[in-house]
Amino acid sequence: MANSFQKKPIYAIVGPTASGKTDLGVKLALAVGGEVINCDSVQIYQGIQIATAKPTEEEKRGVPHHLIDYVPPEINYTAADWARDAAEKIREIESRAHFPILVGGTGFYLRTLRRPLFESPKTDERLRKRLRKIQDSRGAEHLHAMLHKVDAKSAERLFPLDYVRVIRALEVYFQTGKPISAQQPDRMPPPEFADRIELFVLNPPRDLLYEKINLRAGEHFENGLVEEVEALHNRGLLDSTNALGSHGYRRVCEYLKGERTLESAKEQTKQDVRNYAKRQFTWFRSEKDVHWLDGFGGDKPILEELLKFVRIEE
């Protein structure tokens, strides 16, 4: 049974933050007999709760969820790490004759799963700390300018504020002496299931999405976001970690360092998340062979539209 199941589609519910991916992913899993694999680069971290919108047990509705809340926040987990773990989970789920359903908004994770990266050097923590200090003192745009000098091709395809990937590209250059763009053609072969992954991108009205983002960001502060970050600091977590550098947390760290007011942190967080949503739209428009679903994941017509594409029996 497992062998025949390995010819079936693997569904990916993706799109911008706050678009209802979690709700739609759970509904699809219930409809087809599936299990969810998290594809969000912040929801992977333990103890990073309030601004991540991790699903509650009630929201999961009994559907198994994997690769969520399982990485210590001190670890700078990479896209390659996630792709390796996700591939293992896909095979495990299919061995039970269930559908793997990838749910999340981190397009780079999904692309890395479908088209693996080259074997890059392990993180040099001292180098990373130096680059983080440059970011803190001179800004993400300065790091992007540094990358442009040594690897213009990578700089042109990366957003200046996508500092996690900019830093990684700089690390690879300084560790190997060669631009990451020159090494990426040496990719590992894609996994055997790569061509079975089908992408469904949620595309809600932009104005309504931004309203939802603003409301949700405000609720995060009301629900104890500042206190959560203080608790993480008290256990020794540094602002330079990927976990606290993510949108939703970065401005709180700046507030706690006295670099901005609480009101400024709230407003800048809303702007950060709206900008992130714009980048997610741009990212998924660059992907090939995707199905666009016009609306929020919780809208009933969206599920009906999605199920038109779903193939259970083959």
Secondary structure, DSSP 8 states (H G I E B T S, - for coil): -HHHHTTS-EEEEE-STTSSHHHHHHHHHHHHTEEEEE--TTTTBTT--GGGT---HHHHTT--EESSS-B-TTS---HHHHHHHHHHHHHHHHHTT-EEEEE-S-HHHHHHHHS---------HHHHHHHHHHHHHH-HHHHHHHHHHH-HHHHHHS-TT-HHHHHHHHHHHHHHSS-HHHHGGG-----TTGGGEEEEEE---HHHHHHHHHHHHHHHHHTTHHHHHHHHHHTT--TTSTTTTSTTTHHHHHHHTTSS-HHHHHHHHHHHHHHHHHHHHHHHHTSSSEEEE-S-TT-HHHHHHHHTT-----
